[in-house]
Amino acid sequence: MPAVPRAPERPVPHSLQAVGIVAGLAGGGLLLLGIVLLVLQIGAPLLIVGATGPGWGRVVLHLAVGGLAETGHALRRRQPVAAGALIAALTVLAVLAVLVLAWWW
C-alpha cells in the first residue's frame, strides 16, 4: 500500500494560535471541572448528611461540552486554518456558554 502524502505544513498566524491555545485550555479545564463535579455528585451524599451534590444536569453538561471541546481540539489539527480557527472560536464560546448557564443563570 503506497504511503499517503502529507499536506505541506501551513503557517498559522499568531492570533489564531492564541485562540487555539485558549480553546484547548478552556476545553480541558471544563472537562476537568466536569470530572470534579462528578466526584462531588457521587461523594457528597456519602460524606455529608443531607448533601445533594451539584446536580446531574450540571455534571452531564460539563462533561459533554468538555468532551466535545477535546474532540474539536483533536480534529482542529487536521483542518485547514480557517476551519480550525472556527472550531477553536466555537469551543471558546461553548465553554463560556456552559459556565454562564451552569453557574450564573
N, C-alpha and C positions, 0 to 999 in steps of 0.2 A: 504494500500500500504506500503510495507516494506521500511525502510529508506535505502538509498543508502550509502554504506560505503565510508568514505572519504579516500583518499590516505594518507599514512603517510607523515608527514612533511619532507621535504628534505633539507639537509643542502646546502646552496648556498655559494660558495667561495666569499670572499670579492671583488675580482677583477670583478666578474660577477655582484655583487650587484652594484658596481660603474658604470659599463656600463649601467645597468638598470636605475640607478638614472639619469645619463646623458641623456639617451634616453627619459625618462619621462619629464625632464626639457626642452630638445630641442623640443620635440613634442608639449608640452604645450605652449612653447614660440612661436613656429611657428604658432600655431593656434591663439594665442592672436595677433600676428603680422598681420595675415590674417584678423582678425576682425577689427583691427585698419585701415588697408588698405581699407577694405570695407566701413567703415565710411568716410574715406577720399575720396574715389571714388565717393560716393554719395554726400558728403557735400561740397567738394572743389568747384565744379562749382556753387553751391548756394551761397557760401560765398565770392569767389574771381572771379571777372570778367575775363574771358579768361582762367581760370584754368581748367585742364582736369582730374586731379587725377592721380593715379599711373598706371592705365590701368586695364581692366578687366582680361586680361590674367594673370597678376601678382597676382591679388586678388584671382582668382579661383585656381591658382597653390598653393598658400599658404594655403588656406582653405582646399583644397583636401588633400594635403600631411599632414597637421596638423591634420585633422580628421582621416586619416588612421593611423597616429602615435599614436593617442589616442586610437583608436580601437586595435592596436597592443599592447599597454600598458595593456589594459583590458584582452586581450587574452593571454598575456605572463604569467600571473599568473597561468593559467590553463594548461600550457605546461610543459613537462619535462625540466630539467635545460638546456640541450644543445639547445633545440628548443627555449626556452625563451631567451637564450643568442644570438642566431642567429637573432631573431626578434628584440632584442634591438640593435644589431650591424647594422642591415639593416635600422632601424629607424634613427640612427645617420647618416649613410651615405646618406639616402634620404633627411634629413633636410639640411645637408651640400650641397648636390647637388642643392636643391632649392635655397639656399642662394647664391651660386655661379652663377647659371643660371639667377636668377632674379635681382641680384644686381651688379655682377662684369663682366658679359659677354655680 
